[in-house]
Amino acid sequence: MKHFLGAAFIAALPTLSIAEVTVTSPWARATIIANRPGAGYLSLTSDTGDRLLSVSSPVAGMVMIHAVETDGNGVSRMVHLDALDLPEGETVTLAPGDMHLMLMQLTQKLEEGTSFPLTLTFETAGEIAVEVRVLGIVATGPESAE
């Protein structure tokens, strides 16, 4: 079993070769009320290339992978992704103002200083569970909370 930052783990699969995915810096912004979506962020690196197929958490009825696209007039909008490709050896970072995880139908508000579990399901690596730190409402990343 390989250990990952953020208390993540990879399930042992009955194969000789398992693609490894490293999850770093999982965090979310605090929310003011529970009936508004939250946003989660993290970085993913795959040694051999993989695809993030889905994300789930007990604090959200649905977690969507969103990208941000800007049209020719400079207007940005969120676009739902069915999956997120992880090119071999490259780090894909989900960050404010860019790709992110949209936490829909929250069961509770996300309170600064708490954390919640998040399960990421990959095409090859299987399930990886991480603990997501909840930072302040205006946080720009884990380094802003230090």
KEKE-3310 file (N, C-alpha, C; in steps of 0.2 Angstrom, whole numbers, plus 5000, padded with zeros to 4 digits):
npx = (5004:5003:5007:5000:5000:4989:4982:4978:4974:4977:4968:4972:4973:4969:4980:4996:5001:4999:4992:4999:4992:4995:4989:4988:4988:4973:4959:4946:4935:4927:4909:4895:4882:4873:4865:4870:4882:4898:4916:4930:4947:4963:4978:4983:4993:4999:5008:5008:4998:4981:4963:4952:4937:4925:4919:4915:4907:4902:4897:4891:4878:4881:4896:4904:4915:4922:4927:4934:4929:4933:4925:4926:4923:4929:4921:4919:4914:4908:4910:4904:4914:4914:4924:4941:4956:4973:4988:5002:5014:5012:5007:4990:4982:4969:4961:4956:4946:4949:4949:4939:4932:4915:4904:4889:4873:4875:4876:4878:4885:4901:4913:4926:4942:4937:4936:4933:4928:4933:4931:4939:4938:4946:4950:4960:4968:4959:4949:4953:4954:4953:4956:4949:4954:4945:4946:4947:4934:4939:4951:4965:4972:4981:4993:4989:4983:4992)
npy = (4994:5011:5027:5042:5060:5069:5059:5049:5034:5020:5008:4990:4982:4967:4965:4965:4977:4993:5009:5023:5036:5052:5062:5079:5092:5094:5104:5115:5129:5138:5138:5150:5146:5131:5128:5132:5129:5122:5123:5113:5110:5103:5094:5083:5070:5058:5044:5036:5040:5043:5044:5054:5049:5050:5059:5059:5063:5062:5074:5080:5080:5078:5078:5088:5089:5103:5114:5130:5140:5153:5164:5172:5186:5188:5183:5172:5155:5141:5124:5108:5093:5077:5068:5069:5070:5064:5067:5058:5059:5072:5086:5090:5104:5109:5124:5140:5150:5142:5125:5115:5107:5105:5106:5100:5101:5102:5094:5100:5116:5121:5122:5133:5126:5114:5097:5085:5070:5064:5055:5049:5043:5033:5029:5019:5018:5016:5018:5032:5039:5055:5067:5082:5098:5112:5128:5146:5158:5167:5161:5157:5146:5132:5137:5150:5149:5146)
npz = (5000:4996:5003:5004:5003:5014:5020:5010:5001:4991:4984:4984:4969:4960:4951:4942:4939:4944:4941:4948:4958:4964:4977:4982:4994:4997:4999:5004:5003:5016:5019:5019:5021:5021:5010:4999:4985:4988:4985:4980:4980:4974:4970:4957:4952:4941:4939:4927:4919:4919:4922:4931:4936:4944:4959:4976:4991:5008:5013:5003:4991:4978:4968:4957:4943:4937:4924:4919:4906:4895:4884:4868:4871:4883:4894:4907:4911:4920:4916:4915:4917:4911:4915:4920:4912:4916:4912:4909:4922:4923:4933:4938:4943:4953:4956:4964:4953:4942:4936:4947:4960:4962:4975:4977:4984:4998:5014:5026:5032:5027:5038:5043:5049:5051:5043:5030:5022:5006:4991:4977:4961:4950:4933:4931:4944:4953:4968:4978:4994:5003:5015:5017:5021:5028:5024:5026:5020:5011:5007:4997:4995:5003:5008:5011:5023:5033)
capx = (5000:5007:5004:4999:4999:4982:4979:4975:4976:4976:4966:4976:4969:4972:4984:5003:5003:4994:4994:4999:4990:4996:4984:4991:4984:4966:4956:4939:4933:4921:4903:4891:4876:4873:4861:4874:4887:4905:4921:4935:4953:4968:4982:4984:4999:4998:5015:5008:4993:4975:4957:4947:4930:4920:4921:4910:4908:4896:4894:4888:4873:4884:4902:4905:4921:4921:4933:4932:4931:4932:4924:4930:4922:4931:4916:4920:4908:4909:4908:4905:4918:4912:4931:4947:4962:4979:4993:5008:5020:5011:5002:4984:4980:4962:4962:4951:4946:4951:4946:4938:4926:4909:4901:4882:4868:4878:4872:4880:4889:4908:4916:4933:4945:4935:4938:4928:4931:4932:4933:4941:4938:4951:4950:4965:4970:4953:4947:4958:4951:4957:4953:4949:4954:4941:4950:4942:4930:4943:4957:4967:4975:4983:4998:4986:4980:4997)
capy = (5000:5017:5032:5049:5066:5070:5053:5046:5028:5017:5001:4985:4979:4961:4965:4966:4984:4998:5016:5027:5043:5056:5068:5083:5098:5094:5109:5118:5135:5138:5141:5154:5143:5124:5127:5135:5124:5123:5122:5110:5110:5099:5093:5076:5068:5051:5041:5032:5043:5040:5048:5055:5047:5053:5061:5059:5064:5062:5081:5083:5075:5077:5082:5088:5092:5109:5118:5136:5142:5160:5165:5178:5192:5188:5180:5165:5151:5134:5119:5101:5088:5070:5065:5073:5067:5065:5065:5054:5063:5080:5088:5094:5107:5112:5130:5145:5153:5138:5119:5114:5102:5109:5102:5102:5099:5101:5091:5105:5121:5119:5127:5134:5123:5107:5093:5081:5065:5064:5049:5051:5036:5034:5023:5013:5018:5014:5024:5036:5043:5060:5071:5089:5104:5118:5135:5152:5159:5170:5158:5156:5139:5130:5142:5156:5147:5145)
capz = (5000:4996:5007:5000:5007:5015:5022:5005:5000:4985:4985:4981:4964:4958:4945:4943:4938:4947:4940:4955:4957:4970:4978:4986:4996:4996:5003:5002:5006:5020:5016:5024:5023:5019:5004:4993:4984:4990:4980:4983:4976:4975:4964:4955:4948:4939:4936:4921:4915:4921:4922:4936:4933:4948:4965:4980:4998:5012:5015:4997:4987:4971:4967:4950:4941:4933:4921:4917:4899:4893:4877:4864:4874:4890:4899:4909:4913:4922:4911:4919:4914:4913:4917:4920:4910:4920:4908:4912:4925:4924:4939:4936:4949:4953:4960:4963:4946:4937:4937:4954:4962:4964:4980:4977:4989:5005:5020:5031:5029:5028:5043:5044:5054:5050:5037:5028:5018:4999:4988:4970:4958:4944:4928:4933:4951:4958:4973:4983:4999:5006:5020:5014:5026:5026:5025:5027:5015:5006:5006:4990:4995:5010:5010:5014:5030:5037)
cpx = (5004:5003:5005:4998:4991:4978:4975:4977:4974:4974:4970:4971:4973:4975:4991:5005:4997:4996:4994:4997:4992:4992:4987:4987:4977:4963:4950:4939:4927:4915:4899:4885:4876:4869:4864:4880:4894:4910:4927:4941:4958:4973:4983:4989:4998:5005:5014:5002:4986:4969:4954:4940:4925:4923:4915:4912:4902:4893:4891:4884:4877:4890:4903:4912:4920:4928:4930:4934:4929:4931:4927:4929:4925:4927:4918:4914:4911:4907:4909:4909:4915:4918:4936:4953:4968:4984:4999:5013:5018:5006:4997:4982:4973:4963:4957:4952:4948:4947:4945:4933:4921:4905:4894:4878:4871:4874:4873:4884:4896:4911:4923:4936:4943:4938:4933:4931:4929:4935:4934:4941:4941:4950:4954:4967:4965:4951:4953:4954:4956:4953:4954:4949:4949:4945:4945:4939:4934:4949:4959:4971:4978:4989:4995:4983:4986:4999)
cpy = (5006:5023:5038:5054:5067:5064:5049:5039:5025:5010:4996:4982:4972:4961:4966:4973:4989:5005:5019:5034:5046:5062:5072:5089:5099:5099:5112:5125:5134:5141:5145:5150:5136:5124:5130:5130:5127:5121:5118:5110:5105:5098:5085:5075:5060:5049:5039:5035:5039:5045:5048:5054:5050:5055:5061:5060:5064:5068:5084:5078:5073:5081:5082:5091:5097:5112:5125:5138:5149:5161:5171:5185:5193:5186:5173:5162:5144:5129:5112:5097:5081:5066:5070:5069:5069:5063:5062:5059:5070:5081:5092:5097:5110:5118:5135:5149:5149:5131:5118:5109:5106:5104:5104:5098:5097:5098:5096:5110:5119:5124:5127:5130:5115:5103:5088:5076:5066:5058:5050:5044:5037:5028:5017:5012:5016:5020:5026:5040:5048:5064:5078:5094:5109:5124:5140:5154:5163:5167:5157:5149:5138:5134:5148:5155:5146:5150)
cpz = (5000:5000:5003:5005:5008:5017:5016:5005:4994:4986:4981:4976:4962:4952:4946:4942:4940:4945:4947:4953:4964:4971:4983:4988:4995:5001:5000:5005:5010:5017:5021:5026:5019:5012:4998:4992:4987:4985:4984:4978:4978:4969:4963:4951:4947:4936:4929:4916:4918:4920:4928:4934:4937:4955:4970:4987:5002:5014:5009:4993:4981:4971:4960:4948:4936:4930:4920:4910:4898:4886:4874:4867:4881:4895:4900:4911:4915:4917:4915:4914:4916:4916:4916:4918:4914:4916:4912:4915:4926:4930:4936:4943:4948:4958:4959:4956:4940:4938:4945:4954:4965:4969:4981:4982:4995:5010:5026:5028:5031:5032:5043:5050:5054:5044:5036:5023:5010:4995:4980:4967:4951:4940:4930:4940:4955:4962:4977:4988:5002:5011:5018:5020:5023:5029:5025:5020:5009:5005:4999:4990:5002:5012:5013:5021:5035:5042)
residu = (MET:LYS:HIS:PHE:LEU:GLY:ALA:ALA:PHE:ILE:ALA:ALA:LEU:PRO:THR:LEU:SER:ILE:ALA:GLU:VAL:THR:VAL:THR:SER:PRO:TRP:ALA:ARG:ALA:THR:ILE:ILE:ALA:ASN:ARG:PRO:GLY:ALA:GLY:TYR:LEU:SER:LEU:THR:SER:ASP:THR:GLY:ASP:ARG:LEU:LEU:SER:VAL:SER:SER:PRO:VAL:ALA:GLY:MET:VAL:MET:ILE:HIS:ALA:VAL:GLU:THR:ASP:GLY:ASN:GLY:VAL:SER:ARG:MET:VAL:HIS:LEU:ASP:ALA:LEU:ASP:LEU:PRO:GLU:GLY:GLU:THR:VAL:THR:LEU:ALA:PRO:GLY:ASP:MET:HIS:LEU:MET:LEU:MET:GLN:LEU:THR:GLN:LYS:LEU:GLU:GLU:GLY:THR:SER:PHE:PRO:LEU:THR:LEU:THR:PHE:GLU:THR:ALA:GLY:GLU:ILE:ALA:VAL:GLU:VAL:ARG:VAL:LEU:GLY:ILE:VAL:ALA:THR:GLY:PRO:GLU:SER:ALA:GLU)
# end
